[in-house]
Amino acid sequence: MAGRKRWSTEEILDAAAELLRTGDAESFSVRKLAATLGTDSSSLYRHFRSKTELLRAVADRVLVASVDGYHPEGDWKQRITSLALRVREAFGQHPQLAAAWGRYASGGAGSRLVMEEVLQALRAAGLPDEEIPARYHRLAVLIAALIASEAGVGTLTTEEYDQGMELFRVSVLGADPEQFPAVAHFAREIRPLGADRGAAFEEILAAHLDRIEAALPPR
C-alpha cells in the first residue's frame, strides 16, 4: 500500500495561502489544512510547530513578494512611501492575511527585508541612531494598522459592503439634530470608513513622515 505523499514546506504554504484566500485567519486551522492536503495534522507539525507559526510564514511570503523587484529611489520619504504602497498592494491581494500579519508579525526573510529598508531610509533622513528604533516602531504600527483596516473591508462580500453603506447612510442622515448636532450638521459630507481608503492611506502616511521630518536635527 502506497504511503501518503510527503508535502514540502513550500507546498504546505501554497495550500495554506489558498485556504486563507477562500476563508479567514480566524476559521483557519491546521486540521483543515491537513484535510485539504489529504494528510494528518502531525505531518504538518513537523514543518510548523503551531498555527501561529504557519500563519506567520504565509504572511511573510506576502512581504517577500512585496519587495520583489524593489529598488530604493528618491529621498527617504519617497523610499518609505514606495515600500509601504508595495506592501499594501501585496496584502490587498491577500486581505485575509493582513490581519494575521498585523497580529502575529512574521520575523522571516520578508520582514527583515522590509525592516532593513525602512531603517536604512530613516538613517538616510538624518535621524540620530538612538531615535531610529522608536521611530521605526511607530511607523511599522501605523502601516500595519492601515493595511489591516483596509483589508478588513476587502474581505466583505458585495452584499455585506452595500448593507454596511446603507446602514451608515441611515444612521448618519437620520441622526437626531438635537441629540447629535455635529453629526447632523456634517451628515452629507461625512464619508464611511470603507470609502476612498487609498487616498486616506497615503495622506495619513505622508502626515506621519512630515512629522518625522519636522523633528530632524538641523544639518
Disulfide bonds with the S-S distance in Angstrom:
none
